[in-house]
Amino acid sequence: MRELVEVHSGYIYLTSQEGYLLATSTNAPLLTNSSTRPNLIMAVDTEEPIIRMGARWLEKVYGNKLTPGQIVQVENAKLGDQQYYIDSFFLNLKRLPIVGVIIIPRRYIMGKVDERAFKTLVILISASLCILVIGCVCILILTNGVSKEMKLRAELISHLDARRRAEASNNYKSQFLANMSHELRTPMAAVIGLLDILICDDCLTNEQYATVTQIRKCSTALLRLLNNILDLSKVESGKLVLEDAEFDLGRELEGLIDMFSVQCINHNVEAVLDLSDDMPKLVRGDSARVVQIFANLISNSIKFTTTGHIILRGWCENFNTFNDARFHLDQKKMRCAPKPKLRQQGNHTKKAWKKDNKMILWFEIDDTGCGIDPGKWESVFESFEQADPSTTRLHGGTGLGLCIVRTLVNKMGGEIKVEKKNGSGTLMRLYLLLNTPADGADLHCQVDFHSQNIVVLLALYGSMGRVVMSQWLHKIGLTTSGVSDWNELTQVLRKLFHARRRENGFDVNCSLNEPLKSEVRNIEDMKDPVFIIVVDIGLLDLSTDIWKEQINFLDKFSGKAKFAWMLNHDTSNAIKMELRKKGHLLMVNKPLYKAKMIHILETVVKEKDLEHQKQSPDAARAKTKDGDMHECLEIDSTHFDTASSEESDMAEMGKSNSPSTFHLREKRRETEKMATESQCQSFKKCLVELANVDAESREDPCQIRPNLPSTQYGKDMPVCNKQAPFSTQNESSKHEERISESSSHKEQGNSYSSKAGNLDGLRILLAEDTPVLQRVATIMLEKMGAKVIAVGDGLQAVEALNCIPSEKDFKRESPGDDGERGLQTDIQDSPRYDLVLMDCQMPKMDGYEATKAIRKSESGTGFHIPIVALTAHAMSSDEAKCLEVGMDAYLTKPIDYKLMVSTILSLTKRTA
Amino acid sequence: MEVGQMQRAWVEYTRSLFREGFLDAQFQQLQLLQDESNPDFVAEVVSLFFEDSERLLADLTFVLEQQNIDFKKVDAHVHQFKGSSSSIGAQRVKNDCIAFRNFCEEQNIEGCLRCLQQVKQDYYLVKSKLEALIRLEQQIVAAGGSIPMEELSS
């Protein structure tokens, strides 16, 4: 047996079932020598240590119960210091069951594995730990990276959000301002209007008057500021919409120059308008904005010019020439919509563009002021930029004007910039892209006076104006000469008119300077010309009384020449009277520009024609009438400031109610009306009377103002009933009578002070037979400001109301119509009463019957006069009955006055 | 009496009239309507009321004395009387009128006659009261004081 297990140094032994060792693979004895006989040794007692340990181990583990058939296979029994495989097998022999056990050290079977196992385990564990650690590290890194990215993203989002919010709030502000514009201006307008009224008050002391005037100036300044800011914000918020209407550009600019001339004269600055003849008469665009542009520019010039002149030049260019020259250069500079159109138009210009022609209108504002530093030429157009920080202090202003100008110019398809000029001052050049209507034959009527033999002698102070005017007069074919002061004038006059007689010729000759001499000589060469002498009133010495002498002097020549006088806005009436007495009827206001000059010339020509017994066509008369109206217009300079944002606002509301242009048009219409209705057959008279009107309106600035508030506020503030008092001053008020009555009712004091004047101006017909009730209700309603007519039964009520249709015929004679004069067409539309209070129970004809009758009579017309029933019954059937016959509301007796008032108000507001 | 005393008397008297149901809130409204521009408003209205009422009562008496009573007419008169008395605030009279009308509808002659008596009684009562009030007011005004309306609301 040894050989079996020797290879692995294991042991094998056989035992009996009891455990007696039968055979081993070792040399250990199997028998013990005991006293009696040799005994078998138990396996557990054998000398061989391993076997012994093995047996003992088995015994320990399994006990002695090595039952037959039980096989034990143990893989690692620890015997001593080694691990052993122990396997047992069972030999079931008949007479001797044998259990065999094999003990093999583990080392030989799994030895290597055991060795390696540990190492492997260690390695595995360490490896997995490493991996774990690395994994964690990786995760950390990853998450770090991701979280950073998330953070960055979050920041980006929040930045974007913040920016969006900032932009939105900016937008909101602009929008808010733009929306608020009306709200902000209304109180200002009210303030100014009220101040105007105050100024016209006779009972002010000098101090008060000065104070009020000062307040008014400040208010206008504030309003101007407000308008500027609102304009800007409106433009920024994109709400500026340019109107597209036809207007006469020349006229607008002339009006503007007129307006500014007053200021100019005060500053000793000359304002000259020099528009070329080929400028189109009518253009399409937003007249108010165009005027605003120039108003801003000119007012800037005036602000900064203390002497010299301000010239507004204009000329135009055809679109395609402009295109060729600038198309490629300025492409990028074109900021607005015209850009894509330009390309198209570049191709189609000269072709028959039936609709509109685009014209490039160039303008220049040239002044001799303090100039702008070349470095600032670009930045002055920025908002709130002023060339010199001290400007605000010295001149006031916000620095917004040029910004607005530039925005508007750009919007109109043009550009503006400051140009270099020789000499001191500023030259601003801009061009606008405007459409001219297709009937372009309507260019400035080419006036041609070549055929007429006219000589014009200009005696004007302002050299610039004179030069410009004489150049133009040359161009249109007139001989012209100019003098600049009184002495020269006298000399020239003497020379010209005594030339034929050759008296004093010598003396006079020497004192004239060269150019003048040559001019005079030219004139002398002409054959029997018509002389027109345009004299500036400033040539007369107005400080002393010499002017009368001077006028007398001119009398000598009055037969030979026609004198036209250029008056200032503040020329006194006395002078005008004097001039008129002497037969000088041609009077125009400074400044002198083309339209006026043409007008003068035409007048003279026409007069000549008249004198030659020619019939002047009415059309011409009408035209010159228009011219008259125009030239005699004098707009109070303090009102020009408000020309701007208001206008486009109003335009947006569908009416052009702007103060300046509105006044221009309104006054034109008014003066035209006055002219056509009440005046002249001949030109002279016409001019005189208009000069009168002009004089009066200029003399008495107070009178002008109520005109303006009424026409202005009448439309601007329909809501503000408190304005009512204005209209009563004005004769040609267009207000409804309700407002004019309210002023008279305001005097009634009342205890319901909070409701004072609630029913102002309402005409109420009260049909009530109970005298007490009649009286009470009447007093009650009159306290509230209504006018009450009381009748005693239904029949009278119906009759009272049935007078309405015949109202139209008897408008002026009917007694109840107070507060109306002339032009009111409104009364024809509204019934005589605003409301009827109808008692239901009345003799002769009760309330129900009366209402039925009234409604029947109304059925043809569109009226529906509110009828309120007064009934003592308070049942629902009564209510139904009232409504059935056509009543609008009902009150129960005794009357709750508050309820009555509120009912009346609600019913009349609806119909109002 | 001096002005203050008279004013106090006036206030007390007016309050009593309200308390006893002779006048109601409507009268107060009328009083409020009186001011500098209508200084005699209340007196005016009251006298109008008296005139009107006399006429109405006379008419009523006449109609009810007839053989064939025309209840429609009676009704119309009573309606008017009710209207004017309610608008002046003569509460008792108004209530009587209401009762009167009911009897009218029933065509109850007895009831109507009784009501007429009642109405007349109450009317004369309120008339004398109002006359006294107006006299007091006139005295106050004559003495240079003003009628303390505002005290009534307290």
Interface residues (C-beta under 8 A of the other chain):
Chain A: Q748 G749 N750 S751 D769 T770 P771 V772 L773 R775 V776 I779 M780 K783 Q841 P843 A872 K893 P894 I895 Y897
Chain B: Q26 Q29 L30 L32 L33 D35 E36 S37 N38 F41 E44 V45 L48 F49 E51 D52 A76 H79 Q80 K82 G83 S84 S86 S87 I88 G89
